[in-house]
Amino acid sequence: PERSFGEVYGKFIFYELLHGVMAIHNSGFVHRDLKIENVMFDCNYNIKIADFGFATRKEGKQGLGKLTSRLGTLKYCAPEILKNRPYVGTLVDVYSLGVCLFVLVFGRFPFGKAAKDDVGYKLIMQKKFEVFWENVKNKNWNGSCCISEELMDLFNQMVYFDSSYRPTVENVVEHQFFKKGMPT
């Protein structure tokens, strides 16, 4: 069975995770392997981000802000990495965070595999978010019939295939999703 935190508690954990990633980015680095398996809690339930084996300076080797190494965990990997294109590391982290958000809330991945023949991935790739969310609601994953518009909007922005349209981590923190119903 799937295990999830649901939208309310998932939001709280995700907000803490965002602040951790923002600190990484503000220090001049990108993680490049953000995934639920690399998010841990200490004894006081504070978020700890682990496994910095793929982390690098966000400006890249030439200092132009583009990275080229093809790495990361497939289900969390941004499309530009899968297409072997130069990428902005902070926006790759945002894509991975979008997948993390979905897993926190629903206890499963938004798609089976990061490939054109996967239904969920294809719908996201083609920007058919309404159909994607209808599929999620029809499967009623963890009470997904009651998904907030703010959650859907945030997820859609974070996993947008054209990375130039993805928000920064700072933009994500300011999203309407976090403006109401934050547990403490």
C-alpha atoms as a printed R data frame, in Angstrom:
    type eleno elety resid chain resno       x      y       z
1   ATOM     1    CA   PRO     A     1   0.000  0.000   0.000
2   ATOM     2    CA   GLU     A     2   1.065  3.576  -0.626
3   ATOM     3    CA   ARG     A     3   2.141  5.696   2.290
4   ATOM     4    CA   SER     A     4   1.710  9.395   2.074
5   ATOM     5    CA   PHE     A     5   1.433 12.429   4.277
6   ATOM     6    CA   GLY     A     6  -1.532 13.871   2.389
7   ATOM     7    CA   GLU     A     7  -1.709 17.471   1.295
8   ATOM     8    CA   VAL     A     8  -1.653 19.236   4.665
9   ATOM     9    CA   TYR     A     9   1.296 17.444   6.278
10  ATOM    10    CA   GLY     A    10   3.046 16.947   2.949
11  ATOM    11    CA   LYS     A    11   2.918 20.717   2.523
12  ATOM    12    CA   PHE     A    12   4.653 21.266   5.863
13  ATOM    13    CA   ILE     A    13   7.441 18.759   5.133
14  ATOM    14    CA   PHE     A    14   7.850 20.081   1.594
15  ATOM    15    CA   TYR     A    15   8.098 23.680   2.848
16  ATOM    16    CA   GLU     A    16  10.935 22.660   5.166
17  ATOM    17    CA   LEU     A    17  12.606 20.785   2.304
18  ATOM    18    CA   LEU     A    18  12.355 23.875   0.099
19  ATOM    19    CA   HIS     A    19  14.163 25.964   2.696
20  ATOM    20    CA   GLY     A    20  16.951 23.386   2.843
21  ATOM    21    CA   VAL     A    21  17.347 23.439  -0.939
22  ATOM    22    CA   MET     A    22  17.202 27.238  -0.942
23  ATOM    23    CA   ALA     A    23  20.146 27.241   1.493
24  ATOM    24    CA   ILE     A    24  22.064 24.907  -0.831
25  ATOM    25    CA   HIS     A    25  21.369 27.160  -3.825
26  ATOM    26    CA   ASN     A    26  22.186 30.331  -1.871
27  ATOM    27    CA   SER     A    27  25.544 28.739  -0.964
28  ATOM    28    CA   GLY     A    28  26.322 28.475  -4.681
29  ATOM    29    CA   PHE     A    29  25.614 24.769  -5.122
30  ATOM    30    CA   VAL     A    30  23.008 22.487  -6.671
31  ATOM    31    CA   HIS     A    31  22.168 19.005  -5.380
32  ATOM    32    CA   ARG     A    32  21.196 17.234  -8.637
33  ATOM    33    CA   ASP     A    33  19.874 14.102  -6.924
34  ATOM    34    CA   LEU     A    34  16.976 15.340  -4.832
35  ATOM    35    CA   LYS     A    35  14.606 12.512  -4.031
36  ATOM    36    CA   ILE     A    36  12.524 11.322  -1.113
37  ATOM    37    CA   GLU     A    37  15.177  8.741  -0.280
38  ATOM    38    CA   ASN     A    38  17.627 11.624   0.366
39  ATOM    39    CA   VAL     A    39  15.305 13.446   2.772
40  ATOM    40    CA   MET     A    40  15.617 12.475   6.410
41  ATOM    41    CA   PHE     A    41  14.417 13.621   9.804
42  ATOM    42    CA   ASP     A    42  16.552 14.130  12.881
43  ATOM    43    CA   CYS     A    43  15.280 13.172  16.355
44  ATOM    44    CA   ASN     A    44  13.341 16.468  16.521
45  ATOM    45    CA   TYR     A    45  11.738 15.914  13.084
46  ATOM    46    CA   ASN     A    46  13.883 18.559  11.405
47  ATOM    47    CA   ILE     A    47  14.515 17.920   7.711
48  ATOM    48    CA   LYS     A    48  18.008 16.815   6.737
49  ATOM    49    CA   ILE     A    49  19.037 16.549   3.081
50  ATOM    50    CA   ALA     A    50  21.508 13.752   2.389
51  ATOM    51    CA   ASP     A    51  23.734 12.372  -0.376
52  ATOM    52    CA   PHE     A    52  25.615 15.244  -1.943
53  ATOM    53    CA   GLY     A    53  27.566 12.916  -4.258
54  ATOM    54    CA   PHE     A    54  26.230 14.688  -7.392
55  ATOM    55    CA   ALA     A    55  26.309 18.201  -5.932
56  ATOM    56    CA   THR     A    56  28.335 20.812  -7.773
57  ATOM    57    CA   ARG     A    57  28.777 24.540  -8.052
58  ATOM    58    CA   LYS     A    58  25.721 25.986  -9.745
59  ATOM    59    CA   GLU     A    59  27.667 28.135 -12.218
60  ATOM    60    CA   GLY     A    60  29.292 25.075 -13.849
61  ATOM    61    CA   LYS     A    61  32.870 24.488 -14.964
62  ATOM    62    CA   GLN     A    62  32.943 27.395 -17.401
63  ATOM    63    CA   GLY     A    63  31.114 29.702 -15.003
64  ATOM    64    CA   LEU     A    64  28.215 30.211 -17.458
65  ATOM    65    CA   GLY     A    65  25.507 28.662 -15.282
66  ATOM    66    CA   LYS     A    66  25.068 25.599 -17.500
67  ATOM    67    CA   LEU     A    67  25.844 22.038 -16.485
68  ATOM    68    CA   THR     A    68  26.222 19.010 -18.741
69  ATOM    69    CA   SER     A    69  26.707 15.877 -16.604
70  ATOM    70    CA   ARG     A    70  23.957 13.337 -17.170
71  ATOM    71    CA   LEU     A    71  23.191 12.047 -13.704
72  ATOM    72    CA   GLY     A    72  20.475 11.692 -11.098
73  ATOM    73    CA   THR     A    73  17.753  9.187 -10.285
74  ATOM    74    CA   LEU     A    74  15.601  8.424 -13.317
75  ATOM    75    CA   LYS     A    75  12.129  8.991 -11.807
76  ATOM    76    CA   TYR     A    76  13.241 12.384 -10.453
77  ATOM    77    CA   CYS     A    77  15.377 13.408 -13.436
78  ATOM    78    CA   ALA     A    78  14.471 16.549 -15.357
79  ATOM    79    CA   PRO     A    79  13.781 16.122 -19.079
80  ATOM    80    CA   GLU     A    80  16.759 18.245 -20.120
81  ATOM    81    CA   ILE     A    81  19.100 15.776 -18.413
82  ATOM    82    CA   LEU     A    82  17.362 12.822 -20.057
83  ATOM    83    CA   LYS     A    83  17.740 14.571 -23.432
84  ATOM    84    CA   ASN     A    84  21.450 15.095 -22.693
85  ATOM    85    CA   ARG     A    85  21.198 18.888 -23.065
86  ATOM    86    CA   PRO     A    86  23.026 21.583 -21.095
87  ATOM    87    CA   TYR     A    87  20.886 22.614 -18.124
88  ATOM    88    CA   VAL     A    88  20.523 25.050 -15.263
89  ATOM    89    CA   GLY     A    89  21.155 23.079 -12.074
90  ATOM    90    CA   THR     A    90  18.752 25.037  -9.887
91  ATOM    91    CA   LEU     A    91  15.888 24.332 -12.307
92  ATOM    92    CA   VAL     A    92  16.772 20.632 -12.404
93  ATOM    93    CA   ASP     A    93  16.503 20.657  -8.620
94  ATOM    94    CA   VAL     A    94  13.070 22.337  -8.910
95  ATOM    95    CA   TYR     A    95  11.844 19.586 -11.249
96  ATOM    96    CA   SER     A    96  13.016 16.908  -8.800
97  ATOM    97    CA   LEU     A    97  11.347 18.796  -5.961
98  ATOM    98    CA   GLY     A    98   8.083 18.722  -7.927
99  ATOM    99    CA   VAL     A    99   8.275 14.933  -8.066
100 ATOM   100    CA   CYS     A   100   9.099 14.892  -4.333
101 ATOM   101    CA   LEU     A   101   6.013 17.007  -3.618
102 ATOM   102    CA   PHE     A   102   3.812 14.532  -5.484
103 ATOM   103    CA   VAL     A   103   5.329 11.563  -3.637
104 ATOM   104    CA   LEU     A   104   4.913 13.263  -0.251
105 ATOM   105    CA   VAL     A   105   1.245 14.032  -0.903
106 ATOM   106    CA   PHE     A   106   0.172 10.882  -2.759
107 ATOM   107    CA   GLY     A   107   2.650  8.215  -1.685
108 ATOM   108    CA   ARG     A   108   3.482  7.297  -5.269
109 ATOM   109    CA   PHE     A   109   5.184  8.719  -8.334
110 ATOM   110    CA   PRO     A   110   3.330 10.931 -10.809
111 ATOM   111    CA   PHE     A   111   4.325  8.509 -13.578
112 ATOM   112    CA   GLY     A   112   5.618  4.967 -13.925
113 ATOM   113    CA   LYS     A   113   8.825  5.891 -15.713
114 ATOM   114    CA   ALA     A   114  10.369  8.961 -17.267
115 ATOM   115    CA   ALA     A   115   9.682  7.900 -20.855
116 ATOM   116    CA   LYS     A   116   7.471  9.035 -23.736
117 ATOM   117    CA   ASP     A   117   5.485  5.788 -23.652
118 ATOM   118    CA   ASP     A   118   4.431  6.275 -20.014
119 ATOM   119    CA   VAL     A   119   0.921  7.775 -19.869
120 ATOM   120    CA   GLY     A   120   1.499 10.133 -16.922
121 ATOM   121    CA   TYR     A   121   4.883 11.308 -18.181
122 ATOM   122    CA   LYS     A   122   3.500 11.854 -21.687
123 ATOM   123    CA   LEU     A   123   0.603 13.961 -20.369
124 ATOM   124    CA   ILE     A   124   3.039 16.169 -18.440
125 ATOM   125    CA   MET     A   125   5.371 16.346 -21.448
126 ATOM   126    CA   GLN     A   126   2.482 17.464 -23.686
127 ATOM   127    CA   LYS     A   127   1.262 20.000 -21.079
128 ATOM   128    CA   LYS     A   128  -2.051 18.127 -20.739
129 ATOM   129    CA   PHE     A   129  -2.218 18.822 -17.026
130 ATOM   130    CA   GLU     A   130  -6.021 18.767 -16.822
131 ATOM   131    CA   VAL     A   131  -6.099 15.214 -18.183
132 ATOM   132    CA   PHE     A   132  -3.181 14.248 -15.926
133 ATOM   133    CA   TRP     A   133  -5.066 15.460 -12.823
134 ATOM   134    CA   GLU     A   134  -8.309 13.828 -13.955
135 ATOM   135    CA   ASN     A   135  -6.415 10.532 -14.130
136 ATOM   136    CA   VAL     A   136  -5.063 11.093 -10.616
137 ATOM   137    CA   LYS     A   137  -8.546 11.918  -9.304
138 ATOM   138    CA   ASN     A   138 -10.099  8.928 -11.074
139 ATOM   139    CA   LYS     A   139  -7.597  6.623  -9.374
140 ATOM   140    CA   ASN     A   140  -8.473  8.367  -6.089
141 ATOM   141    CA   TRP     A   141  -4.937  8.060  -4.760
142 ATOM   142    CA   ASN     A   142  -5.133  8.762  -1.037
143 ATOM   143    CA   GLY     A   143  -8.299 10.808  -1.262
144 ATOM   144    CA   SER     A   144  -7.079 12.681  -4.327
145 ATOM   145    CA   CYS     A   145 -10.637 13.632  -5.217
146 ATOM   146    CA   CYS     A   146 -10.102 16.686  -3.010
147 ATOM   147    CA   ILE     A   147  -6.829 18.047  -4.402
148 ATOM   148    CA   SER     A   148  -6.439 21.794  -4.037
149 ATOM   149    CA   GLU     A   149  -6.088 23.954  -7.122
150 ATOM   150    CA   GLU     A   150  -2.967 25.466  -5.551
151 ATOM   151    CA   LEU     A   151  -1.256 22.075  -5.258
152 ATOM   152    CA   MET     A   152  -2.047 21.202  -8.856
153 ATOM   153    CA   ASP     A   153  -0.820 24.591 -10.089
154 ATOM   154    CA   LEU     A   154   2.441 24.380  -8.131
155 ATOM   155    CA   PHE     A   155   3.189 20.844  -9.292
156 ATOM   156    CA   ASN     A   156   2.417 21.755 -12.914
157 ATOM   157    CA   GLN     A   157   4.834 24.684 -12.792
158 ATOM   158    CA   MET     A   158   7.614 22.697 -11.153
159 ATOM   159    CA   VAL     A   159   7.570 19.815 -13.650
160 ATOM   160    CA   TYR     A   160   7.086 21.942 -16.744
161 ATOM   161    CA   PHE     A   161   9.143 20.398 -19.538
162 ATOM   162    CA   ASP     A   162  10.538 23.699 -20.783
163 ATOM   163    CA   SER     A   163  12.784 24.597 -17.846
164 ATOM   164    CA   SER     A   164  12.699 28.306 -18.706
165 ATOM   165    CA   TYR     A   165   9.086 28.315 -17.444
166 ATOM   166    CA   ARG     A   166   9.864 26.580 -14.146
167 ATOM   167    CA   PRO     A   167   9.898 28.724 -11.021
168 ATOM   168    CA   THR     A   168  12.956 29.175  -8.837
169 ATOM   169    CA   VAL     A   169  12.924 27.690  -5.351
170 ATOM   170    CA   GLU     A   170  12.288 31.221  -4.035
171 ATOM   171    CA   ASN     A   171   9.239 31.503  -6.309
172 ATOM   172    CA   VAL     A   172   7.998 28.116  -5.112
173 ATOM   173    CA   VAL     A   173   8.230 29.209  -1.457
174 ATOM   174    CA   GLU     A   174   6.108 32.260  -2.314
175 ATOM   175    CA   HIS     A   175   3.463 30.233  -4.183
176 ATOM   176    CA   GLN     A   176  -0.175 30.482  -3.111
177 ATOM   177    CA   PHE     A   177  -0.053 26.825  -2.029
178 ATOM   178    CA   PHE     A   178   1.739 27.880   1.151
179 ATOM   179    CA   LYS     A   179  -0.512 30.840   1.979
180 ATOM   180    CA   LYS     A   180  -3.220 28.876   3.781
181 ATOM   181    CA   GLY     A   181  -3.532 25.807   5.919
182 ATOM   182    CA   MET     A   182   0.101 25.419   7.021
183 ATOM   183    CA   PRO     A   183   0.353 23.028   9.958
184 ATOM   184    CA   THR     A   184   2.893 23.666  12.703
